[in-house]
């Protein structure tokens, strides 16, 4: 009993030490999807009902810390950091670019079904069916990593909701070439260059497997306490 109490106290201390971010949902961007996403982010957490779903330990990069893309890349330099792995992927012939998903229907299905489990969990059923046609949402950007033969090996969908953008899908084949680092690092550098948002989100740290937490850290994400506002 005492050990459990001490664990909860330590967790509370960690939460209180987290930096704070105010994220604004702007309904003018997408009058239907933005409020729906706001409700999802702020509904009660599935395990800890007294807090919002994505309010504690939210994985964010505060883009205002970086005056330009070079400053961000400098912050994630070093062996086994994000910039190192992204550079390694480029050296192996991979390139990150914006994509039209309907040009890569078969490749997306191959990526989605390339593994039975990810992060210790079975693949969600929505990834198993082949999607014949993708609808483009106007507040989303779609990126992919192409190999040297031009085949899609990883992709990401990222939506803009107000003063922040958030990844909704980020998935690739499993290899050791640094393709996922390249994908995230290139997207973040473009967000910094465009200066349309203050933050970029990649879900949360709490509940993620240690390997995914480590991945988020080496590409620059940190855990935050978040307050959401709908406008």
N, CA, C and O of each residue as an XYZ file, in Angstrom:
924
protein
N       0.829     -1.209      0.000
C       0.000      0.000      0.000
C       0.863      1.258      0.000
O       0.622      2.187     -0.770
N       1.885      1.278      0.884
C       2.755      2.446      0.966
C       3.521      2.646     -0.335
O       3.673      3.775     -0.803
N       4.016      1.524     -0.933
C       4.746      1.639     -2.195
C       3.866      2.195     -3.308
O       4.315      2.990     -4.134
N       2.612      1.766     -3.317
C       1.680      2.273     -4.328
C       1.447      3.763     -4.144
O       1.416      4.516     -5.117
N       1.285      4.187     -2.905
C       1.069      5.605     -2.618
C       2.284      6.433     -3.043
O       2.137      7.499     -3.640
N       3.476      5.938     -2.734
C       4.689      6.662     -3.105
C       4.836      6.755     -4.618
O       5.294      7.766     -5.151
N       4.439      5.682     -5.303
C       4.495      5.693     -6.770
C       3.560      6.755     -7.328
O       3.931      7.485     -8.247
N       2.351      6.848     -6.781
C       1.391      7.853     -7.251
C       1.892      9.264     -6.964
O       1.721     10.165     -7.785
N       2.507      9.456     -5.809
C       3.040     10.775     -5.462
C       4.161     11.160     -6.424
O       4.232     12.301     -6.881
N       5.037     10.199     -6.728
C       6.129     10.471     -7.665
C       5.589     10.792     -9.054
O       6.098     11.685     -9.732
N       4.547     10.055     -9.480
C       3.937     10.336    -10.780
C       3.349     11.736    -10.822
O       3.493     12.447    -11.816
N       2.682     12.133     -9.731
C       2.102     13.469     -9.662
C       3.188     14.541     -9.745
O       3.012     15.558    -10.416
N       4.295     14.313     -9.070
C       5.402     15.268     -9.139
C       5.930     15.402    -10.555
O       6.220     16.506    -11.016
N       6.053     14.281    -11.240
C       6.517     14.324    -12.624
C       5.556     15.109    -13.504
O       5.978     15.888    -14.358
N       4.273     14.902    -13.292
C       3.267     15.613    -14.083
C       3.357     17.110    -13.844
O       3.298     17.900    -14.786
N       3.501     17.498    -12.583
C       3.544     18.923    -12.250
C       4.794     19.600    -12.792
O       4.808     20.815    -12.984
N       5.844     18.824    -13.040
C       7.068     19.402    -13.580
C       7.040     19.539    -15.098
O       7.916     20.175    -15.683
N       6.034     18.945    -15.734
C       5.961     19.028    -17.186
C       5.727     20.467    -17.638
O       4.976     21.198    -16.993
N       6.355     20.885    -18.731
C       6.053     22.214    -19.279
C       4.612     22.271    -19.762
O       4.022     21.243    -20.094
N       4.047     23.471    -19.801
C       2.636     23.676    -20.141
C       2.531     24.240    -21.554
O       3.322     25.097    -21.946
N       1.565     23.764    -22.304
C       1.292     24.288    -23.637
C      -0.196     24.533    -23.781
O      -1.009     23.722    -23.338
N      -0.557     25.653    -24.402
C      -1.947     25.978    -24.712
C      -2.180     25.739    -26.199
O      -1.608     26.423    -27.048
N      -3.026     24.761    -26.499
C      -3.306     24.415    -27.886
C      -4.715     24.861    -28.256
O      -5.682     24.547    -27.563
N      -4.811     25.586    -29.341
C      -6.087     26.157    -29.771
C      -6.607     25.425    -30.995
O      -5.912     25.310    -32.004
N      -7.832     24.932    -30.902
C      -8.548     24.392    -32.052
C      -9.332     25.522    -32.710
O     -10.101     26.213    -32.042
N      -9.146     25.712    -33.998
C      -9.808     26.775    -34.746
C     -10.835     26.143    -35.684
O     -10.466     25.508    -36.672
N     -12.121     26.314    -35.380
C     -13.176     25.676    -36.162
C     -13.248     26.199    -37.590
O     -13.833     25.542    -38.451
N     -12.665     27.372    -37.862
C     -12.705     27.921    -39.223
C     -11.890     27.059    -40.187
O     -12.136     27.079    -41.393
N     -10.937     26.315    -39.672
C     -10.074     25.498    -40.531
C     -10.851     24.338    -41.137
O     -10.728     24.052    -42.328
N     -11.649     23.675    -40.309
C     -12.466     22.544    -40.773
C     -13.653     22.434    -39.821
O     -13.534     21.798    -38.774
N     -14.807     23.042    -40.159
C     -15.928     23.167    -39.221
C     -16.446     21.863    -38.638
O     -17.036     21.882    -37.558
N     -16.251     20.733    -39.304
C     -16.714     19.460    -38.759
C     -15.600     18.700    -38.056
O     -15.775     18.248    -36.925
N     -14.460     18.556    -38.714
C     -13.397     17.710    -38.163
C     -12.716     18.339    -36.954
O     -12.349     17.628    -36.019
N     -12.540     19.645    -36.953
C     -11.841     20.278    -35.832
C     -12.614     20.106    -34.517
O     -12.008     19.687    -33.531
N     -13.922     20.408    -34.450
C     -14.644     20.156    -33.192
C     -14.666     18.677    -32.804
O     -14.587     18.348    -31.620
N     -14.774     17.776    -33.801
C     -14.786     16.344    -33.495
C     -13.452     15.912    -32.877
O     -13.424     15.125    -31.931
N     -12.356     16.433    -33.418
C     -11.046     16.097    -32.875
C     -10.868     16.693    -31.487
O     -10.279     16.059    -30.611
N     -11.370     17.904    -31.279
C     -11.326     18.531    -29.948
C     -12.053     17.658    -28.925
O     -11.553     17.454    -27.819
N     -13.215     17.149    -29.284
C     -13.961     16.301    -28.347
C     -13.198     15.018    -28.043
O     -13.213     14.539    -26.909
N     -12.536     14.464    -29.046
C     -11.776     13.235    -28.827
C     -10.575     13.485    -27.919
O     -10.284     12.679    -27.035
N      -9.882     14.595    -28.133
C      -8.693     14.897    -27.330
C      -9.044     15.216    -25.879
O      -8.235     14.984    -24.980
N     -10.225     15.738    -25.650
C     -10.569     16.190    -24.301
C     -11.525     15.262    -23.563
O     -11.872     15.535    -22.414
N     -11.961     14.171    -24.191
C     -12.835     13.235    -23.482
C     -12.054     12.569    -22.358
O     -10.824     12.597    -22.381
N     -12.727     11.964    -21.366
C     -12.000     11.320    -20.264
C     -11.033     10.256    -20.757
O     -11.343      9.484    -21.663
N      -9.857     10.230    -20.145
C      -8.854      9.230    -20.477
C      -9.426      7.836    -20.217
O     -10.126      7.645    -19.223
N      -9.143      6.846    -21.092
C      -9.748      5.519    -20.916
C      -9.361      4.828    -19.605
O     -10.112      3.987    -19.112
N      -8.200      5.169    -19.032
C      -7.766      4.538    -17.775
C      -7.869      5.490    -16.592
O      -8.218      5.074    -15.487
N      -7.566      6.772    -16.817
C      -7.546      7.753    -15.727
C      -8.645      8.779    -16.001
O      -8.399      9.817    -16.615
N      -9.835      8.482    -15.547
C     -11.028      9.197    -15.970
C     -11.050     10.667    -15.561
O     -11.813     11.454    -16.121
N     -10.219     11.044    -14.588
C     -10.286     12.429    -14.106
C      -9.473     13.385    -14.971
O      -9.522     14.596    -14.760
N      -8.724     12.859    -15.943
C      -7.960     13.735    -16.818
C      -8.431     13.539    -18.254
O      -9.050     12.527    -18.584
N      -8.132     14.512    -19.096
C      -8.512     14.440    -20.496
C      -7.663     13.433    -21.248
O      -6.556     13.095    -20.829
N      -8.197     12.959    -22.362
C      -7.590     11.875    -23.123
C      -6.148     12.174    -23.539
O      -5.284     11.304    -23.431
N      -5.882     13.387    -24.010
C      -4.553     13.741    -24.503
C      -4.062     15.039    -23.866
O      -3.614     15.957    -24.553
N      -4.156     15.092    -22.547
C      -3.775     16.320    -21.844
C      -2.500     16.194    -21.019
O      -1.845     17.201    -20.749
N      -2.137     14.988    -20.617
C      -0.964     14.788    -19.770
C       0.065     13.940    -20.523
O      -0.252     12.874    -21.050
N       1.299     14.439    -20.558
C       2.348     13.717    -21.270
C       2.212     13.790    -22.776
O       2.729     12.928    -23.486
N       1.529     14.802    -23.272
C       1.346     14.961    -24.709
C       2.694     15.195    -25.386
O       3.476     16.032    -24.936
N       2.969     14.467    -26.456
C       4.257     14.572    -27.144
C       4.216     15.743    -28.122
O       3.526     15.693    -29.140
N       4.965     16.795    -27.796
C       4.978     18.017    -28.599
C       6.402     18.444    -28.919
O       7.344     18.133    -28.190
N       6.535     19.160    -30.022
C       7.707     19.978    -30.290
C       7.227     21.418    -30.341
O       6.318     21.750    -31.102
N       7.841     22.279    -29.526
C       7.546     23.704    -29.555
C       8.405     24.320    -30.653
O       9.593     24.577    -30.456
N       7.799     24.552    -31.799
C       8.547     25.016    -32.967
C       9.102     26.418    -32.769
O      10.042     26.811    -33.460
N       8.530     27.185    -31.827
C       9.014     28.541    -31.577
C      10.422     28.548    -30.996
O      11.086     29.585    -30.993
N      10.876     27.417    -30.509
C      12.244     27.337    -29.978
C      13.291     27.425    -31.079
O      14.464     27.687    -30.813
N      12.859     27.205    -32.318
C      13.812     27.094    -33.411
C      13.596     28.223    -34.416
O      12.571     28.250    -35.098
N      14.547     29.156    -34.516
C      14.373     30.269    -35.461
C      14.346     29.827    -36.911
O      13.815     30.532    -37.769
N      14.923     28.650    -37.193
C      14.892     28.121    -38.552
C      15.101     26.609    -38.483
O      15.357     26.046    -37.418
N      14.985     25.971    -39.645
C      15.114     24.515    -39.687
C      16.502     24.057    -39.261
O      16.649     22.992    -38.662
N      17.521     24.857    -39.566
C      18.889     24.482    -39.197
C      19.037     24.384    -37.684
O      19.779     23.535    -37.189
N      18.336     25.245    -36.942
C      18.415     25.200    -35.482
C      17.786     23.926    -34.946
O      18.292     23.330    -33.995
N      16.682     23.507    -35.555
C      16.066     22.238    -35.148
C      16.994     21.066    -35.431
O      17.170     20.197    -34.576
N      17.586     21.031    -36.612
C      18.485     19.935    -36.958
C      19.696     19.910    -36.035
O      20.187     18.839    -35.677
N      20.176     21.088    -35.650
C      21.310     21.147    -34.724
C      20.934     20.564    -33.362
O      21.767     19.957    -32.688
N      19.673     20.752    -32.962
C      19.225     20.266    -31.649
C      19.083     18.757    -31.606
O      19.087     18.167    -30.525
N      18.956     18.120    -32.765
C      18.789     16.658    -32.788
C      19.984     15.984    -33.457
O      19.867     14.879    -33.986
N      21.146     16.665    -33.429
C      22.375     16.076    -33.951
C      22.966     15.107    -32.940
O      22.587     15.107    -31.768
N      23.891     14.288    -33.399
C      24.579     13.351    -32.531
C      24.296     11.921    -32.931
O      23.294     11.641    -33.589
N      25.172     11.018    -32.540
C      25.018      9.601    -32.880
C      23.708      9.075    -32.301
O      23.400      9.272    -31.126
N      22.953      8.404    -33.158
C      21.668      7.816    -32.788
C      20.601      8.855    -32.459
O      19.612      8.531    -31.801
N      20.784     10.101    -32.905
C      19.727     11.099    -32.801
C      19.023     11.216    -34.152
O      19.448     10.626    -35.145
N      17.935     11.990    -34.166
C      17.083     12.040    -35.346
C      17.773     12.496    -36.609
O      17.577     11.899    -37.668
N      18.590     13.559    -36.522
C      19.253     14.078    -37.714
C      20.233     13.056    -38.285
O      20.381     12.943    -39.502
N      20.892     12.323    -37.414
C      21.843     11.291    -37.846
C      21.129     10.217    -38.661
O      21.589      9.847    -39.741
N      20.012      9.720    -38.148
C      19.285      8.659    -38.842
C      18.654      9.165    -40.136
O      18.613      8.440    -41.130
N      18.160     10.411    -40.129
C      17.585     10.969    -41.358
C      18.651     11.097    -42.446
O      18.400     10.777    -43.608
N      19.835     11.564    -42.067
C      20.931     11.692    -43.029
C      21.326     10.322    -43.567
O      21.614     10.179    -44.755
N      21.341      9.319    -42.700
C      21.692      7.966    -43.110
C      20.680      7.429    -44.132
O      21.055      6.763    -45.097
N      19.388      7.732    -43.905
C      18.362      7.295    -44.852
C      18.555      7.954    -46.214
O      18.442      7.291    -47.245
N      18.845      9.247    -46.225
C      19.066      9.932    -47.502
C      20.261      9.331    -48.242
O      20.235      9.167    -49.462
N      21.303      9.009    -47.486
C      22.491      8.425    -48.106
C      22.184      7.070    -48.740
O      22.894      6.633    -49.646
N      21.146      6.416    -48.275
C      20.765      5.104    -48.811
C      19.727      5.222    -49.921
O      19.165      4.218    -50.359
N      19.475      6.439    -50.371
C      18.628      6.632    -51.539
C      17.180      6.963    -51.261
O      16.384      7.048    -52.196
N      16.808      7.153    -50.001
C      15.423      7.476    -49.667
C      15.190      8.985    -49.753
O      16.103      9.781    -49.537
N      13.965      9.357    -50.068
C      13.589     10.769    -50.149
C      12.192     10.954    -49.576
O      11.303     10.130    -49.794
N      12.011     12.049    -48.840
C      10.702     12.395    -48.282
C      10.056     13.451    -49.164
O      10.710     14.413    -49.568
N       8.770     13.273    -49.465
C       8.070     14.199    -50.340
C       6.588     14.199    -50.002
O       6.087     13.257    -49.388
N       5.891     15.249    -50.400
C       4.430     15.237    -50.302
C       3.898     14.278    -51.368
O       4.446     14.182    -52.466
N       2.830     13.577    -51.027
C       2.313     12.551    -51.941
C       0.817     12.727    -52.166
O       0.115     13.338    -51.360
N       0.355     12.183    -53.267
C      -1.060     11.953    -53.515
C      -1.280     10.471    -53.212
O      -0.781      9.605    -53.931
N      -2.023     10.185    -52.152
C      -2.141      8.806    -51.688
C      -2.733      7.875    -52.736
O      -2.416      6.686    -52.762
N      -3.584      8.404    -53.592
C      -4.203      7.547    -54.602
C      -3.217      7.068    -55.663
O      -3.539      6.177    -56.449
N      -2.028      7.647    -55.693
C      -0.975      7.147    -56.573
C      -0.222      5.981    -55.935
O       0.637      5.374    -56.574
N      -0.543      5.665    -54.675
C       0.229      4.663    -53.937
C      -0.694      3.697    -53.180
O      -0.350      3.231    -52.094
N      -1.849      3.403    -53.750
C      -2.833      2.574    -53.052
C      -2.258      1.209    -52.673
O      -2.403      0.776    -51.530
N      -1.622      0.543    -53.600
C      -1.090     -0.795    -53.317
C       0.071     -0.735    -52.323
O       0.185     -1.585    -51.441
N       0.924      0.269    -52.472
C       2.063      0.389    -51.565
C       1.594      0.687    -50.139
O       2.165      0.164    -49.181
N       0.564      1.518    -49.990
C       0.030      1.822    -48.664
C      -0.535      0.554    -48.027
O      -0.316      0.295    -46.844
N      -1.260     -0.229    -48.815
C      -1.803     -1.483    -48.277
C      -0.674     -2.433    -47.887
O      -0.766     -3.116    -46.867
N       0.380     -2.483    -48.681
C       1.520     -3.347    -48.358
C       2.196     -2.895    -47.064
O       2.601     -3.728    -46.254
N       2.320     -1.592    -46.867
C       2.903     -1.072    -45.625
C       2.016     -1.436    -44.438
O       2.498     -1.913    -43.411
N       0.717     -1.205    -44.593
C      -0.222     -1.440    -43.487
C      -0.255     -2.900    -43.051
O      -0.490     -3.197    -41.880
N      -0.023     -3.792    -43.977
C      -0.132     -5.226    -43.673
C       1.228     -5.903    -43.572
O       1.310     -7.131    -43.540
N       2.299     -5.108    -43.522
C       3.644     -5.697    -43.503
C       3.978     -6.348    -42.171
O       4.873     -7.190    -42.110
N       3.276     -5.977    -41.096
C       3.485     -6.573    -39.778
C       2.135     -6.896    -39.155
O       1.158     -6.174    -39.353
N       2.092     -7.986    -38.402
C       0.855     -8.357    -37.709
C       0.652     -7.539    -36.443
O      -0.482     -7.267    -36.050
N       1.746     -7.147    -35.804
C       1.658     -6.365    -34.568
C       2.618     -5.191    -34.642
O       3.656     -5.259    -35.301
N       2.261     -4.117    -33.961
C       3.125     -2.952    -33.797
C       2.961     -2.447    -32.370
O       1.851     -2.374    -31.842
N       4.089     -2.100    -31.757
C       4.083     -1.644    -30.379
C       3.400     -2.638    -29.447
O       2.711     -2.253    -28.503
N       3.605     -3.929    -29.732
C       3.066     -4.972    -28.873
C       1.581     -5.209    -29.004
O       1.004     -5.943    -28.201
N       0.938     -4.601    -30.007
C      -0.511     -4.740    -30.178
C      -0.828     -5.202    -31.598
O      -0.126     -4.830    -32.539
N      -1.879     -6.009    -31.760
C      -2.287     -6.386    -33.116
C      -2.662     -5.153    -33.930
O      -3.171     -4.175    -33.381
N      -2.418     -5.197    -35.211
C      -2.788     -4.091    -36.082
C      -4.296     -3.860    -36.035
O      -5.087     -4.802    -36.088
N      -4.675     -2.597    -35.936
C      -6.090     -2.242    -35.960
C      -6.713     -2.731    -37.264
O      -6.088     -2.674    -38.323
N      -7.937     -3.206    -37.174
C      -8.622     -3.758    -38.343
C      -8.735     -2.792    -39.497
O      -8.795     -3.219    -40.650
N      -8.765     -1.489    -39.218
C      -8.922     -0.509    -40.299
C      -7.710     -0.494    -41.228
O      -7.807     -0.009    -42.355
N      -6.574     -1.015    -40.775
C      -5.384     -1.057    -41.607
C      -5.332     -2.298    -42.502
O      -4.519     -2.358    -43.425
N      -6.170     -3.264    -42.245
C      -6.061     -4.543    -42.938
C      -6.789     -4.568    -44.279
O      -6.399     -5.309    -45.182
N      -7.833     -3.774    -44.413
C      -8.578     -3.738    -45.669
C      -7.898     -2.786    -46.667
O      -7.445     -1.704    -46.294
N      -7.836     -3.194    -47.904
C      -7.264     -2.347    -48.948
C      -8.229     -1.212    -49.276
O      -9.384     -1.452    -49.627
N      -7.754      0.006    -49.162
C      -8.565      1.175    -49.504
C      -8.345      1.486    -50.980
O      -7.216      1.725    -51.409
N      -9.411      1.483    -51.741
C      -9.292      1.689    -53.186
C      -9.155      3.157    -53.559
O      -8.576      3.483    -54.595
N      -9.690      4.051    -52.715
C      -9.621      5.484    -53.016
C      -9.584      6.271    -51.707
O     -10.369      6.018    -50.792
N      -8.666      7.225    -51.635
C      -8.512      8.067    -50.457
C      -9.092      9.450    -50.732
O      -8.856     10.043    -51.784
N      -9.855      9.949    -49.764
C     -10.364     11.317    -49.845
C      -9.355     12.272    -49.205
O      -8.837     11.996    -48.123
N      -9.084     13.369    -49.860
C      -8.158     14.364    -49.330
C      -8.915     15.356    -48.456
O      -9.898     15.956    -48.891
N      -8.448     15.523    -47.217
C      -9.013     16.533    -46.332
C      -8.222     17.826    -46.505
O      -6.992     17.795    -46.483
N      -8.901     18.966    -46.677
C      -8.192     20.203    -47.035
C      -7.235     20.707    -45.958
O      -6.297     21.441    -46.267
N      -7.459     20.321    -44.688
C      -6.551     20.796    -43.634
C      -5.461     19.778    -43.313
O      -4.780     19.896    -42.295
N      -5.297     18.783    -44.176
C      -4.270     17.763    -43.998
C      -3.197     17.875    -45.072
O      -3.453     18.306    -46.196
N      -1.992     17.474    -44.691
C      -0.913     17.266    -45.643
C      -0.528     15.793    -45.587
O      -0.625     15.151    -44.541
N      -0.095     15.276    -46.716
C       0.215     13.851    -46.842
C       1.647     13.697    -47.353
O       2.005     14.212    -48.412
N       2.447     12.984    -46.584
C       3.863     12.823    -46.898
C       4.206     11.351    -47.026
O       3.537     10.485    -46.462
N       5.259     11.091    -47.777
C       5.744      9.731    -47.889
C       7.245      9.692    -48.059
O       7.870     10.684    -48.436
N       7.813      8.540    -47.780
C       9.224      8.268    -48.067
C       9.274      7.279    -49.219
O       8.657      6.215    -49.166
N      10.019      7.642    -50.268
C      10.194      6.787    -51.435
C      11.597      6.197    -51.419
O      12.562      6.870    -51.060
N      11.698      4.936    -51.810
C      13.025      4.339    -51.904
C      13.660      4.706    -53.250
O      13.080      5.464    -54.027
N      14.838      4.170    -53.516
C      15.555      4.535    -54.729
C      14.832      4.174    -56.010
O      15.104      4.753    -57.062
N      13.914      3.224    -55.934
C      13.125      2.824    -57.112
C      11.806      3.580    -57.199
O      10.999      3.317    -58.090
N      11.578      4.523    -56.275
C      10.357      5.315    -56.299
C       9.167      4.664    -55.626
O       8.044      5.144    -55.777
N       9.377      3.583    -54.886
C       8.283      2.917    -54.204
C       8.106      3.494    -52.809
O       9.075      3.751    -52.094
N       6.850      3.693    -52.440
C       6.534      4.211    -51.113
C       6.843      3.160    -50.048
O       6.397      2.017    -50.145
N       7.618      3.562    -49.022
C       7.976      2.633    -47.947
C       7.513      3.139    -46.582
O       7.587      2.400    -45.600
N       7.041      4.377    -46.499
C       6.511      4.938    -45.251
C       5.646      6.138    -45.611
O       5.867      6.788    -46.632
N       4.658      6.426    -44.766
C       3.815      7.582    -45.039
C       3.297      8.189    -43.738
O       3.282      7.539    -42.692
N       2.880      9.430    -43.825
C       2.337     10.147    -42.664
C       1.232     11.070    -43.126
O       1.344     11.720    -44.166
N       0.161     11.124    -42.346
C      -0.923     12.088    -42.536
C      -0.887     13.035    -41.349
O      -0.899     12.593    -40.200
N      -0.844     14.327    -41.615
C      -0.740     15.293    -40.532
C      -1.733     16.420    -40.768
O      -1.755     17.028    -41.838
N      -2.564     16.696    -39.751
C      -3.610     17.696    -39.881
C      -3.284     18.967    -39.129
O      -2.629     18.928    -38.088
N      -3.729     20.077    -39.644
C      -3.604     21.365    -38.954
C      -4.948     21.673    -38.303
O      -5.991     21.623    -38.956
N      -4.912     21.994    -36.994
C      -6.144     22.192    -36.237
C      -6.281     23.590    -35.649
O      -7.366     23.957    -35.200
N      -5.237     24.357    -35.639
C      -5.254     25.697    -35.075
C      -3.826     26.177    -34.969
O      -3.151     26.354    -35.983
N      -3.353     26.393    -33.735
C      -1.957     26.770    -33.568
C      -1.043     25.558    -33.481
O       0.115     25.672    -33.076
N      -1.559     24.410    -33.857
C      -0.754     23.193    -33.854
C      -1.184     22.263    -34.988
O      -2.313     22.312    -35.476
N      -0.242     21.422    -35.380
C      -0.516     20.305    -36.293
C      -0.296     19.012    -35.529
O       0.487     18.969    -34.580
N      -0.989     17.956    -35.944
C      -0.889     16.671    -35.244
C      -0.868     15.533    -36.247
O      -1.634     15.512    -37.210
N       0.032     14.579    -35.996
C       0.058     13.370    -36.811
C      -1.173     12.533    -36.515
O      -1.507     12.300    -35.354
N      -1.853     12.075    -37.571
C      -2.958     11.138    -37.378
C      -2.542      9.726    -37.763
O      -3.028      8.752    -37.189
N      -1.642      9.616    -38.737
C      -1.079      8.316    -39.114
C       0.397      8.506    -39.421
O       0.801      9.490    -40.041
N       1.191      7.545    -38.976
C       2.633      7.569    -39.203
C       3.093      6.118    -39.185
O       3.172      5.510    -38.118
N       3.395      5.557    -40.346
C       3.624      4.124    -40.427
C       4.543      3.819    -41.611
O       4.505      4.508    -42.631
N       5.365      2.784    -41.463
C       6.262      2.386    -42.540
C       6.635      0.929    -42.423
O       6.307      0.261    -41.441
N       7.327      0.441    -43.443
C       7.863     -0.900    -43.333
C       8.956     -0.906    -42.270
O       9.533      0.140    -41.971
N       9.242     -2.057    -41.703
C      10.271     -2.119    -40.670
C      11.613     -2.471    -41.296
O      11.800     -3.563    -41.833
N      12.532     -1.535    -41.216
C      13.918     -1.798    -41.591
C      14.809     -0.920    -40.713
O      14.319     -0.181    -39.859
N      16.070     -1.005    -40.925
C      17.006     -0.239    -40.096
C      17.668      0.883    -40.874
O      18.804      1.260    -40.586
N      16.958      1.418    -41.862
C      17.538      2.438    -42.728
C      17.243      3.868    -42.281
O      17.724      4.813    -42.906
N      16.458      4.049    -41.206
C      16.160      5.403    -40.725
C      15.034      6.097    -41.452
O      14.939      7.324    -41.415
N      14.159      5.323    -42.128
C      13.121      5.963    -42.945
C      12.107      6.725    -42.104
O      11.618      7.767    -42.540
N      11.773      6.233    -40.901
C      10.785      6.928    -40.077
C      11.376      8.212    -39.499
O      10.673      9.211    -39.353
N      12.659      8.185    -39.174
C      13.328      9.401    -38.719
C      13.324     10.448    -39.829
O      13.029     11.620    -39.591
N      13.655     10.010    -41.046
C      13.644     10.922    -42.184
C      12.267     11.527    -42.380
O      12.149     12.728    -42.624
N      11.229     10.720    -42.278
C       9.868     11.189    -42.484
C       9.498     12.270    -41.481
O       9.008     13.333    -41.863
N       9.730     12.003    -40.192
C       9.354     12.971    -39.161
C      10.227     14.218    -39.232
O       9.717     15.336    -39.169
N      11.531     14.035    -39.363
C      12.445     15.175    -39.377
C      12.136     16.104    -40.542
O      12.132     17.322    -40.364
N      11.881     15.568    -41.718
C      11.581     16.424    -42.865
C      10.256     17.157    -42.692
O      10.140     18.321    -43.075
N       9.259     16.492    -42.121
C       7.974     17.164    -41.890
C       8.140     18.299    -40.895
O       7.607     19.389    -41.107
N       8.868     18.064    -39.818
C       9.064     19.114    -38.813
C       9.824     20.292    -39.414
O       9.469     21.442    -39.154
N      10.850     20.038    -40.203
C      11.591     21.154    -40.802
C      10.689     21.977    -41.715
O      10.823     23.199    -41.772
N       9.784     21.335    -42.419
C       8.866     22.076    -43.294
C       7.882     22.913    -42.479
O       7.551     24.034    -42.864
N       7.420     22.375    -41.363
C       6.535     23.154    -40.500
C       7.251     24.389    -39.959
O       6.656     25.463    -39.876
N       8.507     24.244    -39.596
C       9.282     25.387    -39.111
C       9.431     26.428    -40.206
O       9.288     27.624    -39.953
N       9.715     25.983    -41.411
C       9.905     26.911    -42.529
C       8.617     27.643    -42.889
O       8.653     28.819    -43.250
N       7.476     26.953    -42.793
C       6.204     27.569    -43.190
C       5.643     28.499    -42.121
O       4.920     29.441    -42.448
N       5.957     28.256    -40.862
C       5.564     29.119    -39.734
C       4.047     29.313    -39.622
O       3.577     30.401    -39.287
N       3.289     28.251    -39.906
C       1.837     28.322    -39.781
C       1.348     27.870    -38.404
O       0.239     28.214    -37.996
N       2.167     27.106    -37.693
C       1.749     26.576    -36.389
C       2.867     26.752    -35.378
O       4.039     26.879    -35.732
N       2.474     26.756    -34.106
C       3.434     26.885    -33.002
C       3.954     25.520    -32.540
O       5.116     25.386    -32.155
N       3.073     24.505    -32.586
C       3.434     23.187    -32.066
C       3.124     22.106    -33.087
O       2.285     22.280    -33.970
N       3.828     20.977    -32.945
C       3.476     19.761    -33.660
C       3.348     18.642    -32.632
O       4.172     18.528    -31.725
N       2.313     17.818    -32.777
C       1.990     16.764    -31.810
C       2.132     15.389    -32.438
O       1.806     15.169    -33.605
N       2.637     14.463    -31.611
C       2.694     13.053    -32.009
C       2.146     12.228    -30.838
O       2.895     11.564    -30.122
N       0.842     12.287    -30.667
C       0.133     11.534    -29.635
C       0.709     11.838    -28.250
O       0.970     13.002    -27.944
N       0.914     10.825    -27.406
C       1.395     11.044    -26.037
C       2.565     10.115    -25.717
O       2.819      9.134    -26.416
N       3.268     10.461    -24.636
C       4.331      9.586    -24.129
C       3.757      8.496    -23.244
O       4.174      7.341    -23.335
N       2.796      8.850    -22.380
C       2.253      7.877    -21.451
C       1.448      6.827    -22.209
O       0.567      7.162    -23.001
N       1.754      5.563    -21.963
C       1.075      4.476    -22.648
C       1.839      3.961    -23.848
O       1.575      2.857    -24.323
N       2.796      4.754    -24.352
C       3.606      4.299    -25.486
C       4.677      3.329    -24.997
O       5.165      3.443    -23.873
N       5.035      2.383    -25.846
C       6.108      1.455    -25.530
C       7.437      2.204    -25.434
O       7.609      3.237    -26.081
N       8.392      1.690    -24.623
C       9.678      2.396    -24.456
C      10.371      2.717    -25.770
O      10.966      3.786    -25.907
N      10.305      1.807    -26.742
C      10.946      2.063    -28.024
C      10.346      3.251    -28.747
O      11.068      4.043    -29.354
N       9.013      3.381    -28.685
C       8.355      4.514    -29.332
C       8.636      5.808    -28.567
O       8.814      6.860    -29.182
N       8.678      5.744    -27.242
C       9.046      6.925    -26.468
C      10.439      7.409    -26.856
O      10.666      8.607    -27.023
N      11.368      6.464    -26.998
C      12.731      6.828    -27.383
C      12.767      7.449    -28.769
O      13.485      8.422    -28.998
N      11.992      6.888    -29.698
C      11.933      7.452    -31.042
C      11.450      8.891    -30.997
O      12.020      9.764    -31.652
N      10.401      9.137    -30.226
C       9.865     10.495    -30.143
C      10.906     11.467    -29.598
O      11.026     12.591    -30.084
N      11.646     11.039    -28.604
C      12.640     11.932    -27.995
C      13.774     12.258    -28.968
O      14.215     13.405    -29.035
N      14.244     11.273    -29.716
C      15.416     11.547    -30.543
C      15.084     12.383    -31.771
O      15.990     12.904    -32.422
N      13.788     12.523    -32.104
C      13.416     13.454    -33.174
C      12.899     14.778    -32.616
O      12.438     15.633    -33.372
N      12.975     14.950    -31.286
C      12.722     16.266    -30.698
C      11.468     16.447    -29.887
O      11.242     17.537    -29.362
N      10.631     15.418    -29.756
C       9.399     15.559    -28.983
C       9.692     15.473    -27.486
O      10.609     14.775    -27.055
N       8.891     16.201    -26.704
C       8.980     16.190    -25.254
C       7.567     16.088    -24.673
O       6.607     16.505    -25.321
N       7.425     15.538    -23.452
C       6.098     15.474    -22.829
C       5.681     16.823    -22.253
O       6.486     17.515    -21.630
N       4.428     17.192    -22.463
C       3.855     18.454    -21.986
C       2.544     18.184    -21.252
O       1.911     17.146    -21.442
N       2.155     19.133    -20.415
C       0.774     19.239    -19.953
C       0.073     20.214    -20.888
O       0.590     21.296    -21.166
N      -1.107     19.828    -21.373
C      -1.766     20.615    -22.401
C      -3.134     21.090    -21.939
O      -3.890     20.343    -21.316
N      -3.436     22.325    -22.248
C      -4.793     22.859    -22.100
C      -5.308     23.178    -23.497
O      -4.644     23.861    -24.277
N      -6.502     22.674    -23.802
C      -7.105     22.881    -25.115
C      -8.206     23.932    -25.050
O      -8.950     24.026    -24.074
N      -8.287     24.715    -26.114
C      -9.341     25.717    -26.263
C      -9.952     25.535    -27.646
O      -9.234     25.359    -28.630
N     -11.272     25.579    -27.718
C     -11.983     25.494    -28.993
C     -12.516     26.861    -29.343
O     -13.240     27.475    -28.559
N     -12.157     27.343    -30.531
C     -12.601     28.672    -30.971
C     -13.374     28.559    -32.287
O     -13.832     29.569    -32.823
